[in-house]
Amino acid sequence: MDLAHYVIKAVLVEGQSVDDVCAAHDISRSWLYELIGRYRELGDEGLKARSKRPRSSPPSVATI
């Protein structure tokens, strides 16, 4: 079980507090709340690793 699944289970199933889980695993509250939101919206699919590549790349400015 990876960290994302573990912390989601700790908060949603076991009822541990978000603050306690964040402190125990050295993660931010905002990251944990983002994981919880993705899990509630998409289930296990929402916890899969996502690409950090930008969706688009603005064209470079032509230099003269």
N, CA, C and O atoms as a GROMACS GRO file, in nm:
protein
  256
    1MET      N    1   0.086  -0.118   0.000
    1MET     CA    2   0.000   0.000   0.000
    1MET      C    3   0.090   0.124   0.000
    1MET      O    4   0.182   0.135   0.082
    2ASP      N    5   0.065   0.216  -0.091
    2ASP     CA    6   0.146   0.337  -0.097
    2ASP      C    7   0.098   0.439   0.006
    2ASP      O    8  -0.006   0.422   0.069
    3LEU      N    9   0.174   0.546   0.021
    3LEU     CA   10   0.146   0.646   0.123
    3LEU      C   11   0.009   0.710   0.105
    3LEU      O   12  -0.063   0.731   0.202
    4ALA      N   13  -0.028   0.740  -0.020
    4ALA     CA   14  -0.157   0.805  -0.045
    4ALA      C   15  -0.273   0.720   0.006
    4ALA      O   16  -0.362   0.770   0.074
    5HIS      N   17  -0.271   0.591  -0.027
    5HIS     CA   18  -0.377   0.502   0.020
    5HIS      C   19  -0.375   0.490   0.172
    5HIS      O   20  -0.480   0.486   0.236
    6TYR      N   21  -0.256   0.484   0.228
    6TYR     CA   22  -0.244   0.468   0.373
    6TYR      C   23  -0.303   0.588   0.447
    6TYR      O   24  -0.380   0.570   0.542
    7VAL      N   25  -0.268   0.710   0.406
    7VAL     CA   26  -0.318   0.828   0.477
    7VAL      C   27  -0.467   0.848   0.454
    7VAL      O   28  -0.537   0.894   0.544
    8ILE      N   29  -0.516   0.815   0.335
    8ILE     CA   30  -0.660   0.824   0.310
    8ILE      C   31  -0.735   0.727   0.401
    8ILE      O   32  -0.836   0.764   0.461
    9LYS      N   33  -0.686   0.606   0.413
    9LYS     CA   34  -0.749   0.507   0.500
    9LYS      C   35  -0.745   0.553   0.646
    9LYS      O   36  -0.843   0.538   0.718
   10ALA      N   37  -0.632   0.609   0.688
   10ALA     CA   38  -0.618   0.654   0.826
   10ALA      C   39  -0.722   0.761   0.860
   10ALA      O   40  -0.779   0.760   0.969
   11VAL      N   41  -0.747   0.852   0.767
   11VAL     CA   42  -0.840   0.962   0.794
   11VAL      C   43  -0.985   0.918   0.773
   11VAL      O   44  -1.069   0.939   0.861
   12LEU      N   45  -1.015   0.858   0.659
   12LEU     CA   46  -1.155   0.830   0.624
   12LEU      C   47  -1.211   0.703   0.688
   12LEU      O   48  -1.329   0.697   0.721
   13VAL      N   49  -1.127   0.600   0.706
   13VAL     CA   50  -1.176   0.474   0.759
   13VAL      C   51  -1.153   0.464   0.910
   13VAL      O   52  -1.244   0.432   0.986
   14GLU      N   53  -1.030   0.494   0.952
   14GLU     CA   54  -0.996   0.480   1.093
   14GLU      C   55  -1.035   0.600   1.177
   14GLU      O   56  -1.039   0.592   1.299
   15GLY      N   57  -1.064   0.713   1.112
   15GLY     CA   58  -1.110   0.831   1.184
   15GLY      C   59  -1.000   0.911   1.253
   15GLY      O   60  -1.029   0.989   1.343
   16GLN      N   61  -0.875   0.892   1.211
   16GLN     CA   62  -0.767   0.971   1.269
   16GLN      C   63  -0.779   1.116   1.222
   16GLN      O   64  -0.832   1.143   1.115
   17SER      N   65  -0.729   1.207   1.303
   17SER     CA   66  -0.738   1.348   1.266
   17SER      C   67  -0.638   1.381   1.155
   17SER      O   68  -0.531   1.320   1.146
   18VAL      N   69  -0.674   1.476   1.072
   18VAL     CA   70  -0.588   1.519   0.962
   18VAL      C   71  -0.455   1.570   1.018
   18VAL      O   72  -0.348   1.540   0.964
   19ASP      N   73  -0.461   1.648   1.126
   19ASP     CA   74  -0.338   1.702   1.185
   19ASP      C   75  -0.244   1.591   1.232
   19ASP      O   76  -0.124   1.598   1.210
   20ASP      N   77  -0.300   1.489   1.297
   20ASP     CA   78  -0.216   1.378   1.346
   20ASP      C   79  -0.151   1.301   1.231
   20ASP      O   80  -0.033   1.268   1.238
   21VAL      N   81  -0.227   1.274   1.127
   21VAL     CA   82  -0.175   1.200   1.012
   21VAL      C   83  -0.066   1.282   0.941
   21VAL      O   84   0.037   1.228   0.902
   22CYS      N   85  -0.090   1.411   0.925
   22CYS     CA   86   0.009   1.496   0.859
   22CYS      C   87   0.138   1.502   0.939
   22CYS      O   88   0.247   1.494   0.882
   23ALA      N   89   0.127   1.515   1.069
   23ALA     CA   90   0.246   1.522   1.154
   23ALA      C   91   0.322   1.390   1.152
   23ALA      O   92   0.445   1.389   1.148
   24ALA      N   93   0.250   1.280   1.156
   24ALA     CA   94   0.314   1.148   1.160
   24ALA      C   95   0.387   1.114   1.030
   24ALA      O   96   0.486   1.041   1.032
   25HIS      N   97   0.339   1.167   0.918
   25HIS     CA   98   0.396   1.131   0.788
   25HIS      C   99   0.466   1.247   0.718
   25HIS      O  100   0.506   1.236   0.602
   26ASP      N  101   0.478   1.359   0.788
   26ASP     CA  102   0.548   1.476   0.737
   26ASP      C  103   0.494   1.521   0.601
   26ASP      O  104   0.570   1.540   0.505
   27ILE      N  105   0.361   1.537   0.594
   27ILE     CA  106   0.297   1.588   0.474
   27ILE      C  107   0.213   1.710   0.513
   27ILE      O  108   0.176   1.725   0.629
   28SER      N  109   0.184   1.795   0.416
   28SER     CA  110   0.107   1.916   0.446
   28SER      C  111  -0.043   1.884   0.450
   28SER      O  112  -0.091   1.791   0.386
   29ARG      N  113  -0.113   1.967   0.526
   29ARG     CA  114  -0.259   1.951   0.534
   29ARG      C  115  -0.323   1.973   0.397
   29ARG      O  116  -0.416   1.902   0.360
   30SER      N  117  -0.272   2.072   0.322
   30SER     CA  118  -0.331   2.100   0.191
   30SER      C  119  -0.315   1.982   0.098
   30SER      O  120  -0.406   1.953   0.020
   31TRP      N  121  -0.201   1.911   0.103
   31TRP     CA  122  -0.179   1.795   0.018
   31TRP      C  123  -0.275   1.682   0.058
   31TRP      O  124  -0.332   1.615  -0.028
   32LEU      N  125  -0.292   1.662   0.189
   32LEU     CA  126  -0.383   1.556   0.234
   32LEU      C  127  -0.527   1.588   0.194
   32LEU      O  128  -0.600   1.499   0.149
   33TYR      N  129  -0.567   1.713   0.208
   33TYR     CA  130  -0.703   1.749   0.166
   33TYR      C  131  -0.720   1.735   0.015
   33TYR      O  132  -0.829   1.699  -0.031
   34GLU      N  133  -0.616   1.762  -0.062
   34GLU     CA  134  -0.623   1.741  -0.206
   34GLU      C  135  -0.642   1.592  -0.237
   34GLU      O  136  -0.723   1.556  -0.322
   35LEU      N  137  -0.566   1.506  -0.168
   35LEU     CA  138  -0.582   1.361  -0.187
   35LEU      C  139  -0.722   1.315  -0.150
   35LEU      O  140  -0.782   1.234  -0.221
   36ILE      N  141  -0.773   1.366  -0.039
   36ILE     CA  142  -0.909   1.328   0.004
   36ILE      C  143  -1.010   1.369  -0.102
   36ILE      O  144  -1.100   1.291  -0.135
   37GLY      N  145  -0.997   1.488  -0.155
   37GLY     CA  146  -1.089   1.536  -0.258
   37GLY      C  147  -1.083   1.451  -0.384
   37GLY      O  148  -1.186   1.413  -0.439
   38ARG      N  149  -0.960   1.421  -0.428
   38ARG     CA  150  -0.944   1.336  -0.547
   38ARG      C  151  -0.999   1.197  -0.522
   38ARG      O  152  -1.059   1.138  -0.612
   39TYR      N  153  -0.980   1.143  -0.402
   39TYR     CA  154  -1.031   1.009  -0.370
   39TYR      C  155  -1.184   1.009  -0.369
   39TYR      O  156  -1.246   0.916  -0.421
   40ARG      N  157  -1.243   1.110  -0.312
   40ARG     CA  158  -1.389   1.117  -0.308
   40ARG      C  159  -1.449   1.133  -0.447
   40ARG      O  160  -1.557   1.081  -0.476
   41GLU      N  161  -1.379   1.205  -0.532
   41GLU     CA  162  -1.429   1.228  -0.668
   41GLU      C  163  -1.405   1.109  -0.760
   41GLU      O  164  -1.494   1.070  -0.835
   42LEU      N  165  -1.284   1.051  -0.755
   42LEU     CA  166  -1.244   0.950  -0.853
   42LEU      C  167  -1.215   0.812  -0.795
   42LEU      O  168  -1.187   0.718  -0.870
   43GLY      N  169  -1.220   0.797  -0.664
   43GLY     CA  170  -1.187   0.669  -0.603
   43GLY      C  171  -1.038   0.641  -0.613
   43GLY      O  172  -0.957   0.734  -0.613
   44ASP      N  173  -1.001   0.514  -0.621
   44ASP     CA  174  -0.860   0.476  -0.628
   44ASP      C  175  -0.789   0.537  -0.748
   44ASP      O  176  -0.669   0.563  -0.744
   45GLU      N  177  -0.862   0.560  -0.855
   45GLU     CA  178  -0.804   0.620  -0.976
   45GLU      C  179  -0.749   0.760  -0.946
   45GLU      O  180  -0.650   0.802  -1.007
   46GLY      N  181  -0.810   0.831  -0.854
   46GLY     CA  182  -0.766   0.965  -0.818
   46GLY      C  183  -0.635   0.969  -0.742
   46GLY      O  184  -0.574   1.075  -0.729
   47LEU      N  185  -0.591   0.854  -0.690
   47LEU     CA  186  -0.468   0.850  -0.612
   47LEU      C  187  -0.347   0.806  -0.694
   47LEU      O  188  -0.236   0.802  -0.642
   48LYS      N  189  -0.368   0.775  -0.821
   48LYS     CA  190  -0.256   0.736  -0.905
   48LYS      C  191  -0.166   0.856  -0.931
   48LYS      O  192  -0.211   0.971  -0.931
   49ALA      N  193  -0.039   0.829  -0.953
   49ALA     CA  194   0.058   0.935  -0.980
   49ALA      C  195   0.017   1.010  -1.106
   49ALA      O  196  -0.030   0.951  -1.203
   50ARG      N  197   0.036   1.139  -1.102
   50ARG     CA  198   0.002   1.223  -1.216
   50ARG      C  199   0.128   1.286  -1.273
   50ARG      O  200   0.226   1.308  -1.202
   51SER      N  201   0.124   1.312  -1.400
   51SER     CA  202   0.237   1.376  -1.467
   51SER      C  203   0.252   1.519  -1.418
   51SER      O  204   0.152   1.588  -1.394
   52LYS      N  205   0.375   1.563  -1.403
   52LYS     CA  206   0.401   1.701  -1.364
   52LYS      C  207   0.430   1.788  -1.486
   52LYS      O  208   0.458   1.908  -1.473
   53ARG      N  209   0.422   1.726  -1.603
   53ARG     CA  210   0.446   1.799  -1.728
   53ARG      C  211   0.332   1.898  -1.751
   53ARG      O  212   0.216   1.864  -1.730
   54PRO      N  213   0.363   2.019  -1.793
   54PRO     CA  214   0.256   2.115  -1.820
   54PRO      C  215   0.166   2.068  -1.934
   54PRO      O  216   0.211   2.000  -2.026
   55ARG      N  217   0.040   2.104  -1.927
   55ARG     CA  218  -0.054   2.063  -2.032
   55ARG      C  219  -0.027   2.136  -2.162
   55ARG      O  220  -0.054   2.084  -2.270
   56SER      N  221   0.026   2.255  -2.152
   56SER     CA  222   0.060   2.329  -2.273
   56SER      C  223   0.188   2.406  -2.248
   56SER      O  224   0.230   2.426  -2.134
   57SER      N  225   0.249   2.449  -2.356
   57SER     CA  226   0.371   2.527  -2.348
   57SER      C  227   0.353   2.650  -2.436
   57SER      O  228   0.346   2.636  -2.559
   58PRO      N  229   0.346   2.766  -2.378
   58PRO     CA  230   0.326   2.884  -2.461
   58PRO      C  231   0.443   2.901  -2.558
   58PRO      O  232   0.558   2.872  -2.525
   59PRO      N  233   0.412   2.948  -2.677
   59PRO     CA  234   0.521   2.965  -2.775
   59PRO      C  235   0.621   3.067  -2.727
   59PRO      O  236   0.585   3.163  -2.658
   60SER      N  237   0.745   3.047  -2.761
   60SER     CA  238   0.848   3.142  -2.721
   60SER      C  239   0.835   3.270  -2.806
   60SER      O  240   0.786   3.268  -2.919
   61VAL      N  241   0.879   3.376  -2.748
   61VAL     CA  242   0.873   3.505  -2.817
   61VAL      C  243   0.990   3.512  -2.914
   61VAL      O  244   1.104   3.487  -2.877
   62ALA      N  245   0.961   3.547  -3.035
   62ALA     CA  246   1.066   3.560  -3.136
   62ALA      C  247   1.154   3.678  -3.104
   62ALA      O  248   1.105   3.787  -3.074
   63THR      N  249   1.282   3.658  -3.112
   63THR     CA  250   1.376   3.769  -3.089
   63THR      C  251   1.422   3.823  -3.224
   63THR      O  252   1.446   3.747  -3.318
   64ILE      N  253   1.435   3.952  -3.230
   64ILE     CA  254   1.475   4.015  -3.356
   64ILE      C  255   1.617   4.065  -3.346
   64ILE      O  256   1.670   4.121  -3.442
   0.00000   0.00000   0.00000
